[in-house]
Amino acid sequence: MVEPFQDIPRKDRVIVALDCSAEEAFSLADALEGQAKWMKVGMTLYYAEGPAIVRALKEMGYNVFLDLKFHDIPHQVQGAAYSATVSGADMLTMHTVGGVDMMRAAQKGVEEAAAEFNLAVPATLGITVLTSMNDAALAETGVSRAMADQVVVLAEQAQRSGISGVVASPQEASRLRGTLGPDTLIVTPGVRPSGADRGDQSRVATPAQAFDNGASHIVIGRPITQAPDPKKAFLSIAAELAD
């Protein structure tokens, strides 16, 4: 398991999102070698390269957050979680709206694979509400609760299912930390250094704010990966977190 996380320096809990081609991903991985500890492989990269991209990043020494957001019947999600574990993923995600039984199936899948292949059990995370969504977008889906209340309801279901934690915006992290306790993983995308473009993110915070709000890990993509000098951008964020 990835946890406990509390004694790990904040800069080593920054996850760099590789939402790009394999060529760009390896260039970024080379540039950040010895600095970043985590890389996120999402749908764009994984659907192009498959499990091989996870194995390659692991061979370079990175921890890999495989962010495929499983959402299907429990049997299918159990199999997907099993396969993701075999590929070497250290974290993986599923949508909490798939329900408690689906999340339990995912946890069963990772534990079965880890036992069969003598692997560490990866962290399992439930997506609450996407950070690109605002209150109006949430309401359009038929949810009448306020954003923060919906996130808490889904996070409580994730905790009840026995998975490792949740993915939520940094704006909900503080309330979630109080609800879920000190050891639950709370991974926050929607993190932007001061002055950075929000892009398609609606609920954002700076790296330091996200950690102060209770995040265990933060995900940062374009402010690093599209910077003229990605290593310099990462080191700037690391310096901010050290301060």
N, C-alpha and C positions, 0 to 999 in steps of 0.2 A: 504493500500500500504506500501511497505518497505521503500520507499523514504519519506522524504529527509534523506540522509545518511551522510551529511558532518560533522555533530556534533557528530557522533558515533565514539568512539575510533577505531583505525584500527584493534586492536586485536579482536574486536567484529564483524568485517566484514570479518573474516577468515572463510571460509566454509570448513569443513572437509569432504572429499569424502569417503563414506562408500561403496566401491566397493568390497563387500565381502559377506559372509553368514550372516544370521540373528544372529547366535550365536556370531560371531565376532563383528557384528555391536553393539549388546547390551553390549558386553564387553567393546568396545571402548567408547560407550556412557556413561557407568558407570564411566570409567576412567577419562573422560573429563568433567564430570558433575561439574558445577560451574566455569568452565574455558571457554570452547568453547560455542558459542551461536548458531552456525549453523551446520547442518548436511546435506550432499548431498546424496540423494537416487537416484541411477542410475538404468540402466536396469538390471544389474546382481541381485541386491537385490530386486527390485520391481517385476520383473517377477517371482521370487521365493516366495515372501511373499504377494504381492498385496497391496491394500490400508491400510491394517492393520499395516504395518510397518510405514507408515506415521503417523497414529493415535498414535501408541505406542511412537514414538519419540516426538510427540507433548505433550503427557501426561508427558513425562520426562522433559518438559520445553524447548525443542529445537525449533528453527525455522527450517523448512524443505525446502530445495531446491530440487524439484522433477525434475530430469534431464532425461526426456524420449524423448526429441527431436522429437516432433510430426512432421510428414511430410506426408500429405495425402490430399484428396480433402477437401475443406472448411467445408462441412457438418460434415465429420468425425472428423476433428480437433476441431470444435466447441463443439462436444459432448465429446471429450477427455478432453478438457480444463474444461468443466463443471464438469466432474467426478473428475478430479484432484483437483479442488477447493473444492468440497464436502468432499474429503478425508482429507483436512486440509493443503494442500501445501501452502507455503508462497511465493515460486517462482516456475515457470515452464518454460520449454523451447520448442521451435519449430525451425525447419530449415527455415531460411529466403528464401532459394531457392524455397520454396513452394509458394512464391508469396505474394503480398500485400493482395489479397482477402483472402487467407488462414490465414494470420496473423490477419486480421480484424475479421475473424470468431472466432479465438482463444480468442481474447479480448472480443468479444460478449459473448462467452461461460463462461468466468470467471465472467463477470459482471452479467450475468443472475443467475448463481449459488449463487454468493455472495448476491444478492438481495433476492433470494428465501429463503435462509437459514440464513440470517442475519449474514453473514461472512465478514471479511475484504477481499477486492479484492487483490488477490495475484499479485506479479510482474510477468510480461510476458516478456520473453527474446528470442530474435532471434539469433540462432547460425549462425555466419558468415562463417568462414572457420575453420575447425577442427585444433586444435593446434598440432595434429600429422602430419599434412601435410606440406610439403615444396613446393618450387616453382615448382620442377619437377613433384611432385604428382598432384599439381593443374593443370598444363599444360596437363597432361594425361587425365584429365576430359573434355578437350576441351576448357578451359578458357584461353584466350590469354592475359588477363590483368596481370600486376604484382600483387603479393600477396596483398600488402597494398592497391592497387587501388580496387581490387575485394572486400576486406573487407569493404572499405568505401562505395562502391556502394550498397552492401547488407545492410549495417547499415543505409544508407539513406532511403532505402525502408522500413526497420523496423520502423524507425521514422515516415515515412509517413503513415504507417498503424495504428499508435496510440498505439503500445505496449510500455512497460516500458523501454526497453533498449536492449542491445545486449550481446552476449558472443563472445569474441575475445581474441587473444593472447596478453600478455603484451607488445609485440613489436609494436602492432598497437594501443595501448590504448591512447597514447599521441595525435596522429593524430585524433583519434575518438573523444576524449574529445573536441578538437578544432572544430570539425565538428558538433557534436551533442549537444554541450552546457553543462553547469555546472550541470544540474540536472538529465540527463539521466543516467540510470544504465549501467555500463560497468563492466561485471563480467569476470574475467580472470582466466582460468585454465592455465596449463603449468607453474606453479609457483614452483620453487625449491629453498630451502635454499642453501646458499653457500656451495659447496662441495658435494651436493646431486647428486645421479645418475639421469640423464635425463629420463631414461626409454624409453618409446615410444613417448616422446614429442620432437618436433622439434624446436618450437619457444617459448623460455623460458626466465624467469627473476627471480630474487630473490623476496621475498615478498615486501621488501622496494622499490625496483625498480618498481615493478608492481603498487604499490600505487602512487609512485612519477610520474609515467607515466600517471596517470589519472584513474586507476581502482577504482570503487566504492566498489567492493568486490573481493576477491581472493579465488580460490579453490585450496586446497592442499590435496593430498591423501596419497600416499605411504610414503613420508618422515615422516608423522605422524603415519599413521595406521600400517606400517610395522617396525616402530622403536621398539627397545627392551623395551622402556618405552614411550608410546605414550603421556602421560601427560607431561613428561619432554621435549619431542620434541616440543609439542605445546607451553609450557612455554618459551622455547628457542626462538621460532619464535616471541612470544608476546613481549619478552624482546628486540629483534632486532627492532621490530616495534616501541616500546616505545622510543628507543634511536633515 
